[in-house]
Amino acid sequence: MPGMRGPDLALRRREMRPGIRLLLSSGHAGTSEAFRDRGGRAIQLLPKPFTPERLARKVRELLDTE
């Protein structure tokens, strides 16, 4: 994404719609499974590479949270 990183876009989107659930994917080594937005809410991260099953589990987990 030219001009903006994924986490920055996620934080901007969360500000626009506070209840949105976010799942990011990253291929960078050393990234944690979740990070916090400015309000302290978790934004989930799915590290690459991942299997379709792992993606499905992570999406299910995200949808099952409030």
PDBQT receptor file of N, H, CA, C and O in Angstrom, charges set to zero:
ATOM      1  N   MET A   1       0.842  -1.176   0.000  1.00  0.00    +0.000 N 
ATOM      2  CA  MET A   1       0.000   0.000   0.000  1.00  0.00    +0.000 C 
ATOM      3  C   MET A   1       0.886   1.238   0.000  1.00  0.00    +0.000 C 
ATOM      4  O   MET A   1       1.549   1.522   0.998  1.00  0.00    +0.000 OA
ATOM      5  N   PRO A   2       0.906   1.943  -1.052  1.00  0.00    +0.000 N 
ATOM      6  CA  PRO A   2       1.724   3.157  -1.095  1.00  0.00    +0.000 C 
ATOM      7  C   PRO A   2       1.229   4.203  -0.093  1.00  0.00    +0.000 C 
ATOM      8  O   PRO A   2       0.041   4.519  -0.040  1.00  0.00    +0.000 OA
ATOM      9  N   GLY A   3       2.161   4.730   0.694  1.00  0.00    +0.000 N 
ATOM     10  H   GLY A   3       3.126   4.474   0.651  1.00  0.00    +0.000 HD
ATOM     11  CA  GLY A   3       1.829   5.840   1.577  1.00  0.00    +0.000 C 
ATOM     12  C   GLY A   3       1.233   5.482   2.923  1.00  0.00    +0.000 C 
ATOM     13  O   GLY A   3       1.070   6.365   3.766  1.00  0.00    +0.000 OA
ATOM     14  N   MET A   4       0.901   4.224   3.158  1.00  0.00    +0.000 N 
ATOM     15  H   MET A   4       1.034   3.507   2.474  1.00  0.00    +0.000 HD
ATOM     16  CA  MET A   4       0.305   3.852   4.433  1.00  0.00    +0.000 C 
ATOM     17  C   MET A   4       0.588   2.384   4.734  1.00  0.00    +0.000 C 
ATOM     18  O   MET A   4       0.523   1.531   3.849  1.00  0.00    +0.000 OA
ATOM     19  N   ARG A   5       0.903   2.108   5.991  1.00  0.00    +0.000 N 
ATOM     20  H   ARG A   5       0.956   2.801   6.709  1.00  0.00    +0.000 HD
ATOM     21  CA  ARG A   5       1.115   0.728   6.428  1.00  0.00    +0.000 C 
ATOM     22  C   ARG A   5      -0.227   0.115   6.830  1.00  0.00    +0.000 C 
ATOM     23  O   ARG A   5      -1.167   0.832   7.175  1.00  0.00    +0.000 OA
ATOM     24  N   GLY A   6      -0.307  -1.208   6.781  1.00  0.00    +0.000 N 
ATOM     25  H   GLY A   6       0.456  -1.790   6.500  1.00  0.00    +0.000 HD
ATOM     26  CA  GLY A   6      -1.533  -1.912   7.144  1.00  0.00    +0.000 C 
ATOM     27  C   GLY A   6      -2.040  -1.587   8.536  1.00  0.00    +0.000 C 
ATOM     28  O   GLY A   6      -3.228  -1.306   8.697  1.00  0.00    +0.000 OA
ATOM     29  N   PRO A   7      -1.168  -1.614   9.565  1.00  0.00    +0.000 N 
ATOM     30  CA  PRO A   7      -1.645  -1.275  10.907  1.00  0.00    +0.000 C 
ATOM     31  C   PRO A   7      -2.208   0.148  10.995  1.00  0.00    +0.000 C 
ATOM     32  O   PRO A   7      -3.173   0.390  11.719  1.00  0.00    +0.000 OA
ATOM     33  N   ASP A   8      -1.610   1.079  10.264  1.00  0.00    +0.000 N 
ATOM     34  H   ASP A   8      -0.826   0.883   9.676  1.00  0.00    +0.000 HD
ATOM     35  CA  ASP A   8      -2.124   2.450  10.268  1.00  0.00    +0.000 C 
ATOM     36  C   ASP A   8      -3.520   2.506   9.645  1.00  0.00    +0.000 C 
ATOM     37  O   ASP A   8      -4.406   3.196  10.150  1.00  0.00    +0.000 OA
ATOM     38  N   LEU A   9      -3.704   1.782   8.558  1.00  0.00    +0.000 N 
ATOM     39  H   LEU A   9      -2.984   1.221   8.148  1.00  0.00    +0.000 HD
ATOM     40  CA  LEU A   9      -5.018   1.715   7.923  1.00  0.00    +0.000 C 
ATOM     41  C   LEU A   9      -6.036   1.081   8.870  1.00  0.00    +0.000 C 
ATOM     42  O   LEU A   9      -7.171   1.548   8.971  1.00  0.00    +0.000 OA
ATOM     43  N   ALA A  10      -5.631   0.024   9.559  1.00  0.00    +0.000 N 
ATOM     44  H   ALA A  10      -4.710  -0.355   9.477  1.00  0.00    +0.000 HD
ATOM     45  CA  ALA A  10      -6.537  -0.638  10.507  1.00  0.00    +0.000 C 
ATOM     46  C   ALA A  10      -6.952   0.311  11.620  1.00  0.00    +0.000 C 
ATOM     47  O   ALA A  10      -8.125   0.358  11.991  1.00  0.00    +0.000 OA
ATOM     48  N   LEU A  11      -6.003   1.064  12.153  1.00  0.00    +0.000 N 
ATOM     49  H   LEU A  11      -5.050   1.025  11.851  1.00  0.00    +0.000 HD
ATOM     50  CA  LEU A  11      -6.326   2.015  13.222  1.00  0.00    +0.000 C 
ATOM     51  C   LEU A  11      -7.247   3.118  12.718  1.00  0.00    +0.000 C 
ATOM     52  O   LEU A  11      -8.169   3.527  13.424  1.00  0.00    +0.000 OA
ATOM     53  N   ARG A  12      -7.007   3.594  11.521  1.00  0.00    +0.000 N 
ATOM     54  H   ARG A  12      -6.258   3.261  10.948  1.00  0.00    +0.000 HD
ATOM     55  CA  ARG A  12      -7.881   4.617  10.947  1.00  0.00    +0.000 C 
ATOM     56  C   ARG A  12      -9.297   4.070  10.752  1.00  0.00    +0.000 C 
ATOM     57  O   ARG A  12     -10.281   4.752  11.039  1.00  0.00    +0.000 OA
ATOM     58  N   ARG A  13      -9.385   2.842  10.264  1.00  0.00    +0.000 N 
ATOM     59  H   ARG A  13      -8.586   2.288  10.031  1.00  0.00    +0.000 HD
ATOM     60  CA  ARG A  13     -10.707   2.220  10.053  1.00  0.00    +0.000 C 
ATOM     61  C   ARG A  13     -11.425   2.027  11.377  1.00  0.00    +0.000 C 
ATOM     62  O   ARG A  13     -12.634   2.247  11.460  1.00  0.00    +0.000 OA
ATOM     63  N   ARG A  14     -10.703   1.619  12.414  1.00  0.00    +0.000 N 
ATOM     64  H   ARG A  14      -9.722   1.441  12.346  1.00  0.00    +0.000 HD
ATOM     65  CA  ARG A  14     -11.296   1.423  13.737  1.00  0.00    +0.000 C 
ATOM     66  C   ARG A  14     -11.831   2.739  14.287  1.00  0.00    +0.000 C 
ATOM     67  O   ARG A  14     -12.867   2.762  14.950  1.00  0.00    +0.000 OA
ATOM     68  N   GLU A  15     -11.125   3.836  14.013  1.00  0.00    +0.000 N 
ATOM     69  H   GLU A  15     -10.283   3.818  13.474  1.00  0.00    +0.000 HD
ATOM     70  CA  GLU A  15     -11.603   5.151  14.455  1.00  0.00    +0.000 C 
ATOM     71  C   GLU A  15     -12.910   5.518  13.758  1.00  0.00    +0.000 C 
ATOM     72  O   GLU A  15     -13.785   6.141  14.360  1.00  0.00    +0.000 OA
ATOM     73  N   MET A  16     -13.043   5.128  12.480  1.00  0.00    +0.000 N 
ATOM     74  H   MET A  16     -12.333   4.622  11.991  1.00  0.00    +0.000 HD
ATOM     75  CA  MET A  16     -14.251   5.423  11.721  1.00  0.00    +0.000 C 
ATOM     76  C   MET A  16     -15.419   4.551  12.150  1.00  0.00    +0.000 C 
ATOM     77  O   MET A  16     -16.569   4.990  12.127  1.00  0.00    +0.000 OA
ATOM     78  N   ARG A  17     -15.123   3.314  12.542  1.00  0.00    +0.000 N 
ATOM     79  H   ARG A  17     -14.189   2.958  12.560  1.00  0.00    +0.000 HD
ATOM     80  CA  ARG A  17     -16.161   2.355  12.915  1.00  0.00    +0.000 C 
ATOM     81  C   ARG A  17     -15.659   1.561  14.132  1.00  0.00    +0.000 C 
ATOM     82  O   ARG A  17     -15.083   0.486  13.969  1.00  0.00    +0.000 OA
ATOM     83  N   PRO A  18     -15.872   2.079  15.337  1.00  0.00    +0.000 N 
ATOM     84  CA  PRO A  18     -15.276   1.500  16.543  1.00  0.00    +0.000 C 
ATOM     85  C   PRO A  18     -15.569   0.020  16.788  1.00  0.00    +0.000 C 
ATOM     86  O   PRO A  18     -14.739  -0.663  17.388  1.00  0.00    +0.000 OA
ATOM     87  N   GLY A  19     -16.682  -0.487  16.360  1.00  0.00    +0.000 N 
ATOM     88  H   GLY A  19     -17.357   0.068  15.873  1.00  0.00    +0.000 HD
ATOM     89  CA  GLY A  19     -17.032  -1.880  16.627  1.00  0.00    +0.000 C 
ATOM     90  C   GLY A  19     -16.485  -2.892  15.642  1.00  0.00    +0.000 C 
ATOM     91  O   GLY A  19     -16.708  -4.092  15.797  1.00  0.00    +0.000 OA
ATOM     92  N   ILE A  20     -15.772  -2.425  14.631  1.00  0.00    +0.000 N 
ATOM     93  H   ILE A  20     -15.591  -1.450  14.505  1.00  0.00    +0.000 HD
ATOM     94  CA  ILE A  20     -15.303  -3.330  13.579  1.00  0.00    +0.000 C 
ATOM     95  C   ILE A  20     -14.265  -4.310  14.131  1.00  0.00    +0.000 C 
ATOM     96  O   ILE A  20     -13.443  -3.952  14.974  1.00  0.00    +0.000 OA
ATOM     97  N   ARG A  21     -14.315  -5.528  13.650  1.00  0.00    +0.000 N 
ATOM     98  H   ARG A  21     -14.983  -5.819  12.965  1.00  0.00    +0.000 HD
ATOM     99  CA  ARG A  21     -13.319  -6.541  14.006  1.00  0.00    +0.000 C 
ATOM    100  C   ARG A  21     -12.274  -6.571  12.907  1.00  0.00    +0.000 C 
ATOM    101  O   ARG A  21     -12.604  -6.571  11.721  1.00  0.00    +0.000 OA
ATOM    102  N   LEU A  22     -11.020  -6.595  13.308  1.00  0.00    +0.000 N 
ATOM    103  H   LEU A  22     -10.752  -6.594  14.271  1.00  0.00    +0.000 HD
ATOM    104  CA  LEU A  22      -9.935  -6.491  12.333  1.00  0.00    +0.000 C 
ATOM    105  C   LEU A  22      -8.994  -7.678  12.446  1.00  0.00    +0.000 C 
ATOM    106  O   LEU A  22      -8.650  -8.121  13.542  1.00  0.00    +0.000 OA
ATOM    107  N   LEU A  23      -8.591  -8.176  11.301  1.00  0.00    +0.000 N 
ATOM    108  H   LEU A  23      -8.870  -7.816  10.411  1.00  0.00    +0.000 HD
ATOM    109  CA  LEU A  23      -7.596  -9.245  11.218  1.00  0.00    +0.000 C 
ATOM    110  C   LEU A  23      -6.587  -8.838  10.158  1.00  0.00    +0.000 C 
ATOM    111  O   LEU A  23      -6.931  -8.670   8.988  1.00  0.00    +0.000 OA
ATOM    112  N   LEU A  24      -5.341  -8.681  10.577  1.00  0.00    +0.000 N 
ATOM    113  H   LEU A  24      -5.061  -8.817  11.527  1.00  0.00    +0.000 HD
ATOM    114  CA  LEU A  24      -4.268  -8.332   9.656  1.00  0.00    +0.000 C 
ATOM    115  C   LEU A  24      -3.396  -9.548   9.412  1.00  0.00    +0.000 C 
ATOM    116  O   LEU A  24      -3.362 -10.472  10.225  1.00  0.00    +0.000 OA
ATOM    117  N   SER A  25      -2.697  -9.546   8.301  1.00  0.00    +0.000 N 
ATOM    118  H   SER A  25      -2.725  -8.795   7.641  1.00  0.00    +0.000 HD
ATOM    119  CA  SER A  25      -1.762 -10.609   7.980  1.00  0.00    +0.000 C 
ATOM    120  C   SER A  25      -0.415  -9.978   7.685  1.00  0.00    +0.000 C 
ATOM    121  O   SER A  25      -0.337  -8.939   7.030  1.00  0.00    +0.000 OA
ATOM    122  N   SER A  26       0.655 -10.614   8.172  1.00  0.00    +0.000 N 
ATOM    123  H   SER A  26       0.592 -11.459   8.703  1.00  0.00    +0.000 HD
ATOM    124  CA  SER A  26       1.986 -10.061   7.975  1.00  0.00    +0.000 C 
ATOM    125  C   SER A  26       2.994 -11.164   7.721  1.00  0.00    +0.000 C 
ATOM    126  O   SER A  26       2.897 -12.259   8.275  1.00  0.00    +0.000 OA
ATOM    127  N   GLY A  27       3.953 -10.859   6.882  1.00  0.00    +0.000 N 
ATOM    128  H   GLY A  27       4.032  -9.969   6.432  1.00  0.00    +0.000 HD
ATOM    129  CA  GLY A  27       5.043 -11.777   6.619  1.00  0.00    +0.000 C 
ATOM    130  C   GLY A  27       6.320 -11.366   7.332  1.00  0.00    +0.000 C 
ATOM    131  O   GLY A  27       7.358 -12.007   7.167  1.00  0.00    +0.000 OA
ATOM    132  N   HIS A  28       6.251 -10.295   8.130  1.00  0.00    +0.000 N 
ATOM    133  H   HIS A  28       5.408  -9.774   8.264  1.00  0.00    +0.000 HD
ATOM    134  CA  HIS A  28       7.432  -9.825   8.854  1.00  0.00    +0.000 C 
ATOM    135  C   HIS A  28       7.718 -10.713  10.052  1.00  0.00    +0.000 C 
ATOM    136  O   HIS A  28       6.818 -11.018  10.834  1.00  0.00    +0.000 OA
ATOM    137  N   ALA A  29       8.949 -11.119  10.192  1.00  0.00    +0.000 N 
ATOM    138  H   ALA A  29       9.680 -10.871   9.556  1.00  0.00    +0.000 HD
ATOM    139  CA  ALA A  29       9.350 -11.929  11.340  1.00  0.00    +0.000 C 
ATOM    140  C   ALA A  29       9.294 -11.082  12.605  1.00  0.00    +0.000 C 
ATOM    141  O   ALA A  29       9.565  -9.881  12.581  1.00  0.00    +0.000 OA
ATOM    142  N   GLY A  30       8.940 -11.725  13.697  1.00  0.00    +0.000 N 
ATOM    143  H   GLY A  30       8.720 -12.700  13.717  1.00  0.00    +0.000 HD
ATOM    144  CA  GLY A  30       8.945 -11.044  14.977  1.00  0.00    +0.000 C 
ATOM    145  C   GLY A  30       7.675 -10.291  15.305  1.00  0.00    +0.000 C 
ATOM    146  O   GLY A  30       7.611  -9.610  16.328  1.00  0.00    +0.000 OA
ATOM    147  N   THR A  31       6.663 -10.396  14.461  1.00  0.00    +0.000 N 
ATOM    148  H   THR A  31       6.715 -10.949  13.629  1.00  0.00    +0.000 HD
ATOM    149  CA  THR A  31       5.406  -9.725  14.786  1.00  0.00    +0.000 C 
ATOM    150  C   THR A  31       4.612 -10.593  15.744  1.00  0.00    +0.000 C 
ATOM    151  O   THR A  31       4.629 -11.820  15.645  1.00  0.00    +0.000 OA
ATOM    152  N   SER A  32       3.926  -9.957  16.662  1.00  0.00    +0.000 N 
ATOM    153  H   SER A  32       3.912  -8.960  16.742  1.00  0.00    +0.000 HD
ATOM    154  CA  SER A  32       3.151 -10.705  17.649  1.00  0.00    +0.000 C 
ATOM    155  C   SER A  32       1.788 -11.072  17.086  1.00  0.00    +0.000 C 
ATOM    156  O   SER A  32       1.393 -10.577  16.030  1.00  0.00    +0.000 OA
ATOM    157  N   GLU A  33       1.076 -11.932  17.782  1.00  0.00    +0.000 N 
ATOM    158  H   GLU A  33       1.396 -12.334  18.640  1.00  0.00    +0.000 HD
ATOM    159  CA  GLU A  33      -0.232 -12.412  17.323  1.00  0.00    +0.000 C 
ATOM    160  C   GLU A  33      -1.321 -11.353  17.445  1.00  0.00    +0.000 C 
ATOM    161  O   GLU A  33      -2.365 -11.477  16.805  1.00  0.00    +0.000 OA
ATOM    162  N   ALA A  34      -1.105 -10.316  18.247  1.00  0.00    +0.000 N 
ATOM    163  H   ALA A  34      -0.257 -10.215  18.767  1.00  0.00    +0.000 HD
ATOM    164  CA  ALA A  34      -2.087  -9.242  18.391  1.00  0.00    +0.000 C 
ATOM    165  C   ALA A  34      -1.367  -7.984  18.819  1.00  0.00    +0.000 C 
ATOM    166  O   ALA A  34      -0.326  -8.039  19.474  1.00  0.00    +0.000 OA
ATOM    167  N   PHE A  35      -1.926  -6.862  18.447  1.00  0.00    +0.000 N 
ATOM    168  H   PHE A  35      -2.772  -6.818  17.916  1.00  0.00    +0.000 HD
ATOM    169  CA  PHE A  35      -1.428  -5.613  18.985  1.00  0.00    +0.000 C 
ATOM    170  C   PHE A  35      -2.629  -4.780  19.366  1.00  0.00    +0.000 C 
ATOM    171  O   PHE A  35      -3.760  -5.148  19.049  1.00  0.00    +0.000 OA
ATOM    172  N   ARG A  36      -2.413  -3.686  20.028  1.00  0.00    +0.000 N 
ATOM    173  H   ARG A  36      -1.494  -3.387  20.286  1.00  0.00    +0.000 HD
ATOM    174  CA  ARG A  36      -3.501  -2.876  20.572  1.00  0.00    +0.000 C 
ATOM    175  C   ARG A  36      -3.645  -1.576  19.797  1.00  0.00    +0.000 C 
ATOM    176  O   ARG A  36      -2.663  -0.984  19.349  1.00  0.00    +0.000 OA
ATOM    177  N   ASP A  37      -4.892  -1.149  19.650  1.00  0.00    +0.000 N 
ATOM    178  H   ASP A  37      -5.690  -1.630  20.013  1.00  0.00    +0.000 HD
ATOM    179  CA  ASP A  37      -5.128   0.162  19.058  1.00  0.00    +0.000 C 
ATOM    180  C   ASP A  37      -4.992   1.221  20.145  1.00  0.00    +0.000 C 
ATOM    181  O   ASP A  37      -4.671   0.899  21.289  1.00  0.00    +0.000 OA
ATOM    182  N   ARG A  38      -5.228   2.446  19.806  1.00  0.00    +0.000 N 
ATOM    183  H   ARG A  38      -5.489   2.708  18.877  1.00  0.00    +0.000 HD
ATOM    184  CA  ARG A  38      -5.068   3.543  20.773  1.00  0.00    +0.000 C 
ATOM    185  C   ARG A  38      -6.019   3.429  21.951  1.00  0.00    +0.000 C 
ATOM    186  O   ARG A  38      -5.738   3.960  23.026  1.00  0.00    +0.000 OA
ATOM    187  N   GLY A  39      -7.140   2.746  21.764  1.00  0.00    +0.000 N 
ATOM    188  H   GLY A  39      -7.368   2.315  20.891  1.00  0.00    +0.000 HD
ATOM    189  CA  GLY A  39      -8.107   2.547  22.845  1.00  0.00    +0.000 C 
ATOM    190  C   GLY A  39      -7.838   1.296  23.661  1.00  0.00    +0.000 C 
ATOM    191  O   GLY A  39      -8.599   0.984  24.577  1.00  0.00    +0.000 OA
ATOM    192  N   GLY A  40      -6.768   0.574  23.347  1.00  0.00    +0.000 N 
ATOM    193  H   GLY A  40      -6.150   0.829  22.603  1.00  0.00    +0.000 HD
ATOM    194  CA  GLY A  40      -6.413  -0.631  24.087  1.00  0.00    +0.000 C 
ATOM    195  C   GLY A  40      -7.079  -1.900  23.583  1.00  0.00    +0.000 C 
ATOM    196  O   GLY A  40      -6.876  -2.969  24.159  1.00  0.00    +0.000 OA
ATOM    197  N   ARG A  41      -7.878  -1.805  22.511  1.00  0.00    +0.000 N 
ATOM    198  H   ARG A  41      -8.043  -0.937  22.043  1.00  0.00    +0.000 HD
ATOM    199  CA  ARG A  41      -8.544  -2.990  21.961  1.00  0.00    +0.000 C 
ATOM    200  C   ARG A  41      -7.592  -3.757  21.059  1.00  0.00    +0.000 C 
ATOM    201  O   ARG A  41      -6.780  -3.169  20.344  1.00  0.00    +0.000 OA
ATOM    202  N   ALA A  42      -7.702  -5.067  21.102  1.00  0.00    +0.000 N 
ATOM    203  H   ALA A  42      -8.361  -5.545  21.683  1.00  0.00    +0.000 HD
ATOM    204  CA  ALA A  42      -6.803  -5.920  20.321  1.00  0.00    +0.000 C 
ATOM    205  C   ALA A  42      -7.169  -5.907  18.841  1.00  0.00    +0.000 C 
ATOM    206  O   ALA A  42      -8.341  -5.893  18.465  1.00  0.00    +0.000 OA
ATOM    207  N   ILE A  43      -6.139  -5.912  18.029  1.00  0.00    +0.000 N 
ATOM    208  H   ILE A  43      -5.187  -5.923  18.334  1.00  0.00    +0.000 HD
ATOM    209  CA  ILE A  43      -6.273  -6.139  16.590  1.00  0.00    +0.000 C 
ATOM    210  C   ILE A  43      -5.481  -7.409  16.315  1.00  0.00    +0.000 C 
ATOM    211  O   ILE A  43      -4.272  -7.455  16.542  1.00  0.00    +0.000 OA
ATOM    212  N   GLN A  44      -6.151  -8.422  15.834  1.00  0.00    +0.000 N 
ATOM    213  H   GLN A  44      -7.133  -8.385  15.650  1.00  0.00    +0.000 HD
ATOM    214  CA  GLN A  44      -5.531  -9.727  15.632  1.00  0.00    +0.000 C 
ATOM    215  C   GLN A  44      -4.630  -9.721  14.406  1.00  0.00    +0.000 C 
ATOM    216  O   GLN A  44      -4.891  -9.034  13.419  1.00  0.00    +0.000 OA
ATOM    217  N   LEU A  45      -3.567 -10.504  14.499  1.00  0.00    +0.000 N 
ATOM    218  H   LEU A  45      -3.355 -11.062  15.301  1.00  0.00    +0.000 HD
ATOM    219  CA  LEU A  45      -2.610 -10.625  13.413  1.00  0.00    +0.000 C 
ATOM    220  C   LEU A  45      -2.410 -12.096  13.083  1.00  0.00    +0.000 C 
ATOM    221  O   LEU A  45      -2.186 -12.915  13.974  1.00  0.00    +0.000 OA
ATOM    222  N   LEU A  46      -2.489 -12.425  11.816  1.00  0.00    +0.000 N 
ATOM    223  H   LEU A  46      -2.671 -11.760  11.091  1.00  0.00    +0.000 HD
ATOM    224  CA  LEU A  46      -2.262 -13.785  11.342  1.00  0.00    +0.000 C 
ATOM    225  C   LEU A  46      -0.933 -13.799  10.597  1.00  0.00    +0.000 C 
ATOM    226  O   LEU A  46      -0.853 -13.281   9.482  1.00  0.00    +0.000 OA
ATOM    227  N   PRO A  47       0.119 -14.382  11.189  1.00  0.00    +0.000 N 
ATOM    228  CA  PRO A  47       1.431 -14.396  10.535  1.00  0.00    +0.000 C 
ATOM    229  C   PRO A  47       1.432 -15.295   9.289  1.00  0.00    +0.000 C 
ATOM    230  O   PRO A  47       0.790 -16.345   9.264  1.00  0.00    +0.000 OA
ATOM    231  N   LYS A  48       2.161 -14.862   8.270  1.00  0.00    +0.000 N 
ATOM    232  H   LYS A  48       2.683 -14.010   8.290  1.00  0.00    +0.000 HD
ATOM    233  CA  LYS A  48       2.345 -15.664   7.061  1.00  0.00    +0.000 C 
ATOM    234  C   LYS A  48       3.548 -16.571   7.249  1.00  0.00    +0.000 C 
ATOM    235  O   LYS A  48       4.453 -16.220   8.007  1.00  0.00    +0.000 OA
ATOM    236  N   PRO A  49       3.596 -17.691   6.611  1.00  0.00    +0.000 N 
ATOM    237  CA  PRO A  49       2.521 -18.297   5.823  1.00  0.00    +0.000 C 
ATOM    238  C   PRO A  49       1.496 -18.949   6.741  1.00  0.00    +0.000 C 
ATOM    239  O   PRO A  49       1.813 -19.326   7.869  1.00  0.00    +0.000 OA
ATOM    240  N   PHE A  50       0.276 -19.080   6.257  1.00  0.00    +0.000 N 
ATOM    241  H   PHE A  50       0.018 -18.773   5.340  1.00  0.00    +0.000 HD
ATOM    242  CA  PHE A  50      -0.769 -19.749   7.013  1.00  0.00    +0.000 C 
ATOM    243  C   PHE A  50      -1.557 -20.652   6.080  1.00  0.00    +0.000 C 
ATOM    244  O   PHE A  50      -1.604 -20.440   4.868  1.00  0.00    +0.000 OA
ATOM    245  N   THR A  51      -2.168 -21.656   6.670  1.00  0.00    +0.000 N 
ATOM    246  H   THR A  51      -2.130 -21.828   7.654  1.00  0.00    +0.000 HD
ATOM    247  CA  THR A  51      -2.981 -22.600   5.905  1.00  0.00    +0.000 C 
ATOM    248  C   THR A  51      -4.415 -22.087   5.834  1.00  0.00    +0.000 C 
ATOM    249  O   THR A  51      -4.806 -21.246   6.642  1.00  0.00    +0.000 OA
ATOM    250  N   PRO A  52      -5.198 -22.575   4.886  1.00  0.00    +0.000 N 
ATOM    251  CA  PRO A  52      -6.612 -22.207   4.854  1.00  0.00    +0.000 C 
ATOM    252  C   PRO A  52      -7.322 -22.557   6.169  1.00  0.00    +0.000 C 
ATOM    253  O   PRO A  52      -8.205 -21.827   6.617  1.00  0.00    +0.000 OA
ATOM    254  N   GLU A  53      -6.932 -23.668   6.772  1.00  0.00    +0.000 N 
ATOM    255  H   GLU A  53      -6.215 -24.261   6.407  1.00  0.00    +0.000 HD
ATOM    256  CA  GLU A  53      -7.551 -24.067   8.042  1.00  0.00    +0.000 C 
ATOM    257  C   GLU A  53      -7.227 -23.076   9.144  1.00  0.00    +0.000 C 
ATOM    258  O   GLU A  53      -8.095 -22.733   9.946  1.00  0.00    +0.000 OA
ATOM    259  N   ARG A  54      -5.980 -22.609   9.191  1.00  0.00    +0.000 N 
ATOM    260  H   ARG A  54      -5.275 -22.888   8.539  1.00  0.00    +0.000 HD
ATOM    261  CA  ARG A  54      -5.577 -21.632  10.210  1.00  0.00    +0.000 C 
ATOM    262  C   ARG A  54      -6.318 -20.313  10.000  1.00  0.00    +0.000 C 
ATOM    263  O   ARG A  54      -6.737 -19.680  10.970  1.00  0.00    +0.000 OA
ATOM    264  N   LEU A  55      -6.483 -19.898   8.760  1.00  0.00    +0.000 N 
ATOM    265  H   LEU A  55      -6.142 -20.413   7.973  1.00  0.00    +0.000 HD
ATOM    266  CA  LEU A  55      -7.240 -18.685   8.453  1.00  0.00    +0.000 C 
ATOM    267  C   LEU A  55      -8.683 -18.840   8.915  1.00  0.00    +0.000 C 
ATOM    268  O   LEU A  55      -9.233 -17.939   9.548  1.00  0.00    +0.000 OA
ATOM    269  N   ALA A  56      -9.292 -19.970   8.606  1.00  0.00    +0.000 N 
ATOM    270  H   ALA A  56      -8.844 -20.702   8.092  1.00  0.00    +0.000 HD
ATOM    271  CA  ALA A  56     -10.681 -20.212   8.995  1.00  0.00    +0.000 C 
ATOM    272  C   ALA A  56     -10.837 -20.183  10.519  1.00  0.00    +0.000 C 
ATOM    273  O   ALA A  56     -11.794 -19.606  11.036  1.00  0.00    +0.000 OA
ATOM    274  N   ARG A  57      -9.894 -20.807  11.238  1.00  0.00    +0.000 N 
ATOM    275  H   ARG A  57      -9.117 -21.276  10.819  1.00  0.00    +0.000 HD
ATOM    276  CA  ARG A  57      -9.960 -20.800  12.712  1.00  0.00    +0.000 C 
ATOM    277  C   ARG A  57      -9.825 -19.381  13.255  1.00  0.00    +0.000 C 
ATOM    278  O   ARG A  57     -10.538 -19.000  14.184  1.00  0.00    +0.000 OA
ATOM    279  N   LYS A  58      -8.921 -18.604  12.685  1.00  0.00    +0.000 N 
ATOM    280  H   LYS A  58      -8.341 -18.913  11.931  1.00  0.00    +0.000 HD
ATOM    281  CA  LYS A  58      -8.699 -17.246  13.161  1.00  0.00    +0.000 C 
ATOM    282  C   LYS A  58      -9.921 -16.365  12.887  1.00  0.00    +0.000 C 
ATOM    283  O   LYS A  58     -10.304 -15.558  13.734  1.00  0.00    +0.000 OA
ATOM    284  N   VAL A  59     -10.526 -16.514  11.722  1.00  0.00    +0.000 N 
ATOM    285  H   VAL A  59     -10.214 -17.169  11.034  1.00  0.00    +0.000 HD
ATOM    286  CA  VAL A  59     -11.736 -15.764  11.405  1.00  0.00    +0.000 C 
ATOM    287  C   VAL A  59     -12.866 -16.164  12.334  1.00  0.00    +0.000 C 
ATOM    288  O   VAL A  59     -13.589 -15.302  12.833  1.00  0.00    +0.000 OA
ATOM    289  N   ARG A  60     -13.030 -17.460  12.575  1.00  0.00    +0.000 N 
ATOM    290  H   ARG A  60     -12.443 -18.160  12.169  1.00  0.00    +0.000 HD
ATOM    291  CA  ARG A  60     -14.068 -17.940  13.493  1.00  0.00    +0.000 C 
ATOM    292  C   ARG A  60     -13.858 -17.367  14.890  1.00  0.00    +0.000 C 
ATOM    293  O   ARG A  60     -14.801 -16.912  15.537  1.00  0.00    +0.000 OA
ATOM    294  N   GLU A  61     -12.602 -17.397  15.346  1.00  0.00    +0.000 N 
ATOM    295  H   GLU A  61     -11.836 -17.766  14.821  1.00  0.00    +0.000 HD
ATOM    296  CA  GLU A  61     -12.259 -16.854  16.659  1.00  0.00    +0.000 C 
ATOM    297  C   GLU A  61     -12.608 -15.363  16.738  1.00  0.00    +0.000 C 
ATOM    298  O   GLU A  61     -13.149 -14.898  17.741  1.00  0.00    +0.000 OA
ATOM    299  N   LEU A  62     -12.301 -14.639  15.693  1.00  0.00    +0.000 N 
ATOM    300  H   LEU A  62     -11.862 -15.017  14.878  1.00  0.00    +0.000 HD
ATOM    301  CA  LEU A  62     -12.585 -13.219  15.646  1.00  0.00    +0.000 C 
ATOM    302  C   LEU A  62     -14.091 -12.950  15.657  1.00  0.00    +0.000 C 
ATOM    303  O   LEU A  62     -14.555 -12.044  16.350  1.00  0.00    +0.000 OA
ATOM    304  N   LEU A  63     -14.848 -13.730  14.896  1.00  0.00    +0.000 N 
ATOM    305  H   LEU A  63     -14.470 -14.466  14.334  1.00  0.00    +0.000 HD
ATOM    306  CA  LEU A  63     -16.297 -13.546  14.845  1.00  0.00    +0.000 C 
ATOM    307  C   LEU A  63     -16.973 -13.924  16.165  1.00  0.00    +0.000 C 
ATOM    308  O   LEU A  63     -18.027 -13.383  16.500  1.00  0.00    +0.000 OA
ATOM    309  N   ASP A  64     -16.374 -14.841  16.906  1.00  0.00    +0.000 N 
ATOM    310  H   ASP A  64     -15.517 -15.280  16.634  1.00  0.00    +0.000 HD
ATOM    311  CA  ASP A  64     -16.968 -15.279  18.170  1.00  0.00    +0.000 C 
ATOM    312  C   ASP A  64     -16.674 -14.344  19.338  1.00  0.00    +0.000 C 
ATOM    313  O   ASP A  64     -17.239 -14.509  20.419  1.00  0.00    +0.000 OA
ATOM    314  N   THR A  65     -15.793 -13.360  19.129  1.00  0.00    +0.000 N 
ATOM    315  H   THR A  65     -15.334 -13.227  18.251  1.00  0.00    +0.000 HD
ATOM    316  CA  THR A  65     -15.495 -12.406  20.194  1.00  0.00    +0.000 C 
ATOM    317  C   THR A  65     -16.417 -11.211  20.114  1.00  0.00    +0.000 C 
ATOM    318  O   THR A  65     -16.999 -10.931  19.065  1.00  0.00    +0.000 OA
ATOM    319  N   GLU A  66     -16.548 -10.520  21.203  1.00  0.00    +0.000 N 
ATOM    320  H   GLU A  66     -16.076 -10.747  22.055  1.00  0.00    +0.000 HD
ATOM    321  CA  GLU A  66     -17.417  -9.331  21.210  1.00  0.00    +0.000 C 
ATOM    322  C   GLU A  66     -16.658  -8.092  20.915  1.00  0.00    +0.000 C 
ATOM    323  O   GLU A  66     -17.237  -7.006  20.883  1.00  0.00    +0.000 OA
TER     324      GLU A  66
